[in-house]
Amino acid sequence: MSSKVKDGTLCSPNKYDVCIDGICEQVGCDHGLGSKAVLDACGVCKGDNSTCKFFKGQYLIQHKANDYYAVVTVPAGARSIQLHEMQISTSYLAVRNLGKKYYLTGDWTIDWPGKFSFAGTVFDYQRSFNHPESLYAAGPTNETLVFECSKTCGRGVKKRDVYCKSTGSPKVKILPESMCSTDHKPDSQQTCVLGRCPKNDRLQWVISSWSECSASCGPGVQKRELKCGEKSIHGKLITFPQRRCRNIKKPNIDLEEACNKGACPSPALYNMVSGWYSSPWQQCTVTCGGGVQTRSVQCLRQGRPASGCLPHQKPAVLRACNTNFCPVPVKRGKIQLYVLQQGWLLRTRDPAKITFSTYTH
């Protein structure tokens, strides 16, 4: 039997070229045999890149913590997506959708370079030991994608594809796995260490304020939480899994205590007696260093404002919160701003690693 494929068969899934008499012949985007017509960056055949809008920018933030960090969000319908490092680093590009499903370098694994089909297009992921990473897709995409930098230090996992192939003929042929012995199958993944993570001096144990008493009258319980977190450069407290603070001494404090707002009125008198009713506590005015929480307190009877509540039983309307010490300020480089597509606002500082990205829409 002939090994030639049927005339007109595409040479590859993402090009117009077709096989004719066993030879791959060039076909342009105008479907002309031998034509050199190509799509422009906007997806227009023989276009001049004038029918779409270009977006580009640089991501310059450096992160100490071992995590995934969003670089840019690219909407569905984008074309000519290009991301590349300006210089080699120990970070890795990752891609996910808005539902946090990872297509590239997810779940703390590192994908090998190659072509990855997702979001309605094919991404060409390039990485070598002596060149910066790059990622390209012609598009268009059929869903919004979030491009991230993955962890830059510590222990991780790298993986590869393992195939069963023929060895008796000069042309390599992929075979079903059942035809190869599983005793000598190479590992498809292995652990890797990207270097010791630098110490994050901003990490600390953060003690939350006491919750409201679980009972409006009589004995109850109030609780507070101990969280691992750090204060961002914008003053916002960012929390992490507790294992992130495993090398920091945990405060020896009680996280639960008894509370009592006084005896409950008898059922017969309940609807006849006025009582103090308070709203939930508002957010603390600061994330560290000591702040204030407020709430409103009213004297009510049957849900309506009333008089007759005893002043000495009135609950507090103010209380201290986030009394933990603030971390020592860290000196930072020059702050710059880049405003990109659809509200993408990046605060950046002078970095060692720069990721450059472009796409059209």
C-alpha positions in Angstrom: 0.0 0.0 0.0 1.2 3.6 -0.7 2.3 5.6 2.3 1.2 8.9 0.7 -1.8 10.7 2.1 -4.8 11.8 0.0 -4.1 14.9 -2.1 -5.5 18.1 -0.4 -4.7 16.9 3.1 -3.4 19.7 5.3 0.3 19.5 6.0 -0.2 20.7 9.6 -3.3 21.7 11.6 -2.5 25.4 11.8 -1.4 26.2 8.2 -3.0 26.4 4.8 -0.3 24.2 3.1 -1.6 21.0 1.6 -0.1 17.7 0.5 -0.1 17.0 -3.3 1.4 13.8 -4.7 3.2 13.3 -1.4 4.8 16.8 -1.4 3.8 19.7 0.9 2.8 22.6 -1.3 2.5 26.2 -0.1 -1.0 27.7 0.0 -1.6 31.3 1.0 -4.4 32.7 3.2 -6.2 33.6 -0.1 -6.3 29.8 -0.7 -4.2 30.1 -3.8 -1.7 27.3 -4.6 1.8 28.7 -4.4 0.5 32.0 -3.0 2.6 33.8 -0.4 -0.3 35.8 1.0 -0.4 35.7 4.8 -2.6 37.0 7.6 -1.6 40.2 9.3 -1.6 40.7 13.1 -5.3 41.5 13.0 -6.2 38.2 11.2 -6.9 39.9 7.8 -5.5 38.2 4.7 -2.9 40.5 3.0 -3.9 43.2 5.6 -1.8 46.1 6.9 -2.4 45.7 10.6 -4.8 48.7 10.6 -8.1 47.1 11.5 -7.3 46.2 15.1 -5.9 47.9 18.2 -2.5 46.9 19.6 -1.7 46.7 23.3 1.7 46.3 24.8 3.4 46.8 28.1 6.1 45.7 30.6 5.7 44.0 33.9 8.5 44.9 36.3 7.4 43.9 39.8 9.7 41.6 41.7 8.2 39.2 44.2 9.9 37.4 47.1 7.1 35.1 48.1 6.8 31.7 46.4 3.5 32.1 44.5 1.7 32.8 41.2 1.4 36.5 40.2 -0.9 37.9 37.5 1.0 39.7 34.8 -1.7 40.6 32.3 -5.3 39.6 31.5 -6.0 39.2 27.8 -9.7 39.2 26.6 -11.3 36.6 24.3 -10.8 37.4 20.6 -7.2 38.5 21.0 -4.7 37.8 18.2 -0.9 37.9 17.8 -0.3 37.3 21.5 3.4 37.6 22.4 5.0 37.4 25.8 8.7 37.2 26.4 11.3 37.8 29.1 13.7 40.6 28.5 16.4 38.6 30.3 16.8 35.1 31.8 15.3 34.6 35.3 14.2 31.7 37.5 10.5 32.5 37.1 8.3 30.6 34.7 5.4 31.8 32.5 2.0 30.3 33.4 -1.4 30.6 31.8 -4.9 30.0 33.2 -8.5 31.1 32.5 -10.8 33.1 34.8 -12.0 29.9 36.4 -8.4 29.2 37.5 -7.9 26.3 35.2 -4.2 26.2 34.3 -3.2 25.4 30.7 0.6 26.0 31.2 2.8 25.5 34.3 0.0 25.0 36.7 -0.2 23.1 40.1 3.4 23.9 40.8 4.7 21.9 37.8 6.9 23.2 35.1 6.0 22.3 31.5 8.6 21.5 28.9 8.8 23.8 25.8 6.4 22.9 23.0 3.1 23.7 21.4 0.0 23.8 23.6 -3.6 23.9 22.2 -6.1 25.7 24.4 -8.5 28.7 24.3 -9.2 28.0 20.6 -5.6 28.5 19.4 -2.1 27.0 19.6 0.5 28.6 21.9 4.2 28.1 21.1 6.1 28.0 24.4 9.9 28.4 24.0 12.4 28.0 26.9 16.1 27.0 26.9 18.9 27.2 29.5 20.6 30.2 27.8 17.6 32.1 26.4 14.7 33.9 28.0 11.2 32.4 27.9 8.7 33.3 25.2 5.1 32.5 24.4 3.3 33.2 21.1 -0.2 32.5 19.7 -1.7 33.7 16.4 -5.2 33.5 17.9 -8.0 34.4 18.0 -8.7 33.2 21.6 -12.1 32.0 22.6 -11.9 32.8 26.3 -10.2 35.4 28.6 -6.7 34.3 29.7 -4.6 35.4 32.6 -0.8 35.2 32.1 1.2 34.8 35.3 4.7 34.4 36.6 5.0 31.2 38.6 7.1 30.5 41.7 10.7 31.7 41.4 12.4 29.6 44.1 12.2 26.5 46.3 11.1 23.0 45.4 8.9 22.2 42.5 8.1 19.6 39.8 9.1 19.5 36.1 7.3 17.1 33.8 7.6 15.7 30.3 5.7 13.6 27.8 6.7 9.9 27.5 5.7 8.0 24.4 6.0 4.4 23.2 7.8 4.5 19.8 9.0 2.0 17.2 12.7 1.1 17.0 12.9 -1.2 14.0 12.4 1.3 11.3 14.4 4.5 10.5 11.2 6.6 10.7 9.9 7.1 14.2 6.3 6.0 14.8 4.3 6.5 18.0 2.7 3.3 19.2 0.1 2.4 21.9 1.6 2.3 25.4 0.5 -1.4 25.7 3.2 -2.3 23.1 6.0 -1.1 25.4 7.2 -2.7 28.6 6.2 -0.7 31.7 9.3 -2.0 33.6 11.6 0.4 31.7 9.2 3.4 31.2 11.1 6.7 32.0 9.6 9.0 34.6 7.3 11.6 33.3 8.0 14.0 36.1 10.7 14.7 38.7 11.3 17.1 41.5 13.5 20.1 41.0 15.0 22.9 43.2 15.2 26.4 41.8 17.4 27.7 44.6 16.7 28.7 48.2 13.9 31.3 48.5 15.0 34.7 49.9 13.7 35.5 53.4 10.6 37.6 53.3 10.9 40.1 56.1 7.3 41.3 55.8 5.7 38.0 56.7 4.1 38.0 60.1 1.4 36.4 62.3 -1.6 38.6 62.3 -4.2 38.5 65.1 -7.8 39.4 64.1 -10.2 41.2 66.3 -12.6 39.3 68.5 -15.9 38.3 66.8 -19.2 39.3 68.2 -20.5 37.1 71.1 -22.3 34.1 69.8 -25.3 34.8 72.1 -27.2 38.1 72.4 -27.9 37.3 76.0 -26.7 34.7 78.4 -23.4 32.8 78.1 -21.8 32.6 74.7 -18.4 32.4 72.9 -16.4 34.9 70.9 -13.5 34.0 68.7 -10.5 35.5 66.8 -8.2 34.2 64.1 -4.4 33.9 63.7 -3.4 34.4 60.1 -0.2 34.4 58.2 0.1 37.5 56.1 2.2 40.5 54.9 1.5 44.1 54.3 1.6 45.1 50.6 3.3 48.3 49.3 -0.3 49.7 49.1 -0.9 49.1 52.8 -3.3 46.2 52.2 -2.9 43.1 54.3 -2.4 40.0 52.1 -3.1 36.6 53.8 -1.4 33.3 52.9 -1.7 29.7 54.0 -0.3 29.2 57.5 2.5 27.0 56.2 4.1 30.1 54.7 4.8 31.4 58.3 6.0 28.0 59.6 9.5 29.5 60.3 8.1 32.4 62.3 7.3 31.9 66.0 3.6 31.7 66.5 2.1 33.9 69.2 0.9 31.9 72.3 -2.6 33.4 72.6 -6.2 32.1 73.1 -8.3 32.1 70.0 -11.6 31.6 71.9 -13.0 32.9 75.1 -16.3 33.0 77.0 -18.6 36.0 76.8 -21.9 37.0 78.5 -24.2 39.9 77.6 -26.3 39.5 80.7 -29.3 37.4 81.6 -31.9 36.8 78.9 -35.4 38.2 79.6 -38.2 35.7 80.3 -40.4 34.8 77.3 -43.4 36.5 78.8 -41.6 39.8 79.2 -39.5 39.7 76.0 -41.9 41.6 73.8 -42.6 44.2 76.5 -39.0 45.0 77.5 -36.7 47.4 75.6 -33.2 46.1 74.8 -29.9 47.2 73.3 -29.3 45.9 69.7 -25.9 46.4 67.9 -24.9 46.2 64.2 -21.9 44.2 63.1 -18.4 45.8 63.6 -17.1 47.8 60.7 -13.8 47.1 59.1 -10.7 48.2 61.1 -9.3 51.5 60.1 -5.7 50.1 59.7 -4.1 46.7 59.0 -1.5 47.0 61.7 -0.2 49.3 64.5 -3.5 49.7 66.3 -6.8 50.9 64.8 -10.5 51.4 65.7 -13.7 49.5 64.8 -17.1 51.1 65.2 -20.7 49.9 65.2 -24.1 51.4 65.9 -26.1 50.5 69.0 -29.8 51.2 69.4 -32.4 50.8 72.1 -35.3 48.8 70.5 -38.6 47.3 71.5 -40.3 44.9 69.0 -37.9 46.2 66.3 -38.7 49.9 66.8 -36.7 52.6 68.6 -37.6 52.9 72.2 -36.5 54.2 75.6 -36.1 52.4 78.8 -32.8 50.6 78.1 -30.4 50.6 81.1 -27.3 52.8 80.2 -24.8 50.7 82.1 -25.8 47.7 79.9 -25.2 49.5 76.6 -22.7 47.6 74.4 -19.5 49.4 73.3 -19.6 51.3 70.0 -15.8 51.5 69.7 -13.0 48.9 70.1 -9.3 48.6 69.3 -8.3 46.3 66.4 -5.2 45.1 64.6 -2.9 46.0 67.5 -0.1 43.9 66.1 3.2 45.7 65.2 3.6 46.8 61.6 6.5 45.2 59.7 9.7 47.2 59.2 9.4 49.2 56.0 11.4 47.8 53.1 13.3 50.3 50.8 12.0 50.1 47.3 13.0 51.4 43.9 11.4 54.0 41.8 7.6 53.5 41.3 6.3 53.6 37.8 2.8 53.2 36.4 1.7 51.5 33.2 -2.0 51.7 32.2 -2.9 48.9 29.7 -6.0 47.4 28.2 -9.4 47.3 30.0 -8.3 48.7 33.3 -5.1 46.8 33.6 -3.1 49.0 35.9 0.4 47.8 36.9 2.4 49.4 39.7 6.1 48.6 39.0 9.5 49.4 40.3 13.0 49.1 39.0 13.5 45.3 38.6 16.0 42.7 37.5 13.3 40.7 35.6 11.2 42.3 32.9 8.4 40.5 31.1 7.2 42.2 27.8 3.8 41.4 26.3 1.8 42.5 23.3 -1.5 41.5 21.7 -4.2 42.9 19.4 -7.9 43.1 19.8 
